[in-house]
Amino acid sequence: MTMHRRPLGRGRTMAAVAGALIALGCVLPWWQVGWTPGITAESGNGLAGSGILVFLVGIATIALVALPYAAGDRPVGLDRWLSFALLAGAGWVGFVWRVVELGFIGAFQFSSPADVLTNGPGIWLAGIGLVVLSRAAYVMSGESVYYR
């Protein structure tokens, strides 16, 4: 008995990595303020506000990559590049919306230029994950998929 599984492919591999980056980025801090003496420290991650949409996109991306392998040998209609592109679009909407919200509450006030990178590693990681997911959808649009 032999099993003929469709290979994962470059685009789906990129999407799996992107889903993991997005989910990990949402758990890490997105912003931190008030770490000086006399000021109460506050921080938040991507699981608040519209950032939860970004987290759900990361989890859904991983699930969508695994779906054809869970369904067996028959093709799954949802496993198309357009599904990944829609997930990327929804993730970007949630990401931009959350960044605008954080801008209005003053979470992006930095005392030194290095604080831009160190006070919110999660927002950078989630953003990189969304870029990789967008690129993965583009790569998948050019891949040829043959079903038997």
N, C-alpha and C positions, 0 to 999 in steps of 0.2 A: 504494500500500500504506500503510495506516495502522495504527498500534499503539495499542491502548487499554489503558493501564496504570492500575491502581488508584492513586489519589493516596496519598501517604504518610500524611496525616492528622495531627491534632494529637497524639494519644496516641503514635503511633510516632515522631514527631519528638522528643517529650519523651524517649522511651525511647532513641533514638539519642544524644541529648545526655547522658542519664544514664549510658549505657554508656561513653562517652568520659570523663566525669568520674570514674567509678569506676576505670577502668583507669589514668588519670593519677594519681588519688589513691593507688593502691596502689604506684606507683613512687616517689612522694615520701616523705620520712621520716614515720613515724608517731610516733616518740618519739626523744628525745635526752636524755641525762643526762651529767653530769660535764664540763661545758665550763669549769670553773674551774681555775686553776693547781694542779697537784699531783694532780688526779684524772683518770684515764684517761677519755677521751670515748668514749661508746658510743651507737650509734643503730641503728634498724631501720626497715624499711618494711613494706608490706602483703604482701610476698612470702614471709613467714615464718609458720610456724604455721598457724592456721586462716584467716589473712588471705589465703592463696592462694585460698581459696574465693570471697572477695569479688572478687579479680582475675578468676577464671574466670567469675563471674557477669557482670562487665563485658564481657568478650570475647564470651560467649554472647549477651548482649543485642544487641550490634552485629551478630552473625551472624544472629540471629533477625529483626532488622529487615530485613536484606538478603536473607533467604531467599526471600520471594515474588518478588523481582526476578530472582533467580538461577534460579528454577524455571520462568520463562516465564509464559504466559498461564493456566495451569491453577491452581486454588486449592491451597493447601498447608494440610493439616489442623493443622499445628503452629502456624500463625500465628493465634493466638487470644489474647484478653486473659488467659486463665487461665495460659498459658505464661509470660507476663511476670510475672504475680502469683507463680507458683511460683519464678521466678528471683529476684524481690525477697525472698521469704521465705527462700530459701537464702542470699542475700546478707546478710540481717539476722542469721541464725543465725551465720554465719561472723564477721561484724563484732562482734556482742556477745560471742561466745566469745573472740575475740582481745583485746578490751578487758578482759575479766575476766582473761585470762592476763597481760596487761601490768600490770594492777593488782596481781596477786599477786607479780610479780617486782620491783615498786617502780619501774616506769618512769614513773609519774605523780607524781613528787616535784618540785615547782616552788619556786624561790626567790622568784619574784615573780608576781603575778597575770597579767602579760602573757605569761609563759612558757606558760600554758595554750594560747594561740593560736599562738605563734611556734615552739615546740619540736616541733610535730607537725602541719604543714599538711596532710599526706597523709590523716591520719585524719579531719580535718574535711571535706576534699574528697570522700573516699569516702563519708562519712556523708551529705553533701548529695546526692551521686549516688544513693544508695539511697532517700532521701526522694523525689527526682524520679522514680525508677523506680517506686516505690510509687504515686505520684500518676498516672503514665502508665498503669499497669495499671487504675487506677480510671477514668480518662478513657476508656480503650479499652472498658471494660465497658459504657459508655453509648453508644458509637458504633455506628451501624448499618453493617454491611458487606454489600454485595451482590455476589454472584458470578454471572457469566453462564454 
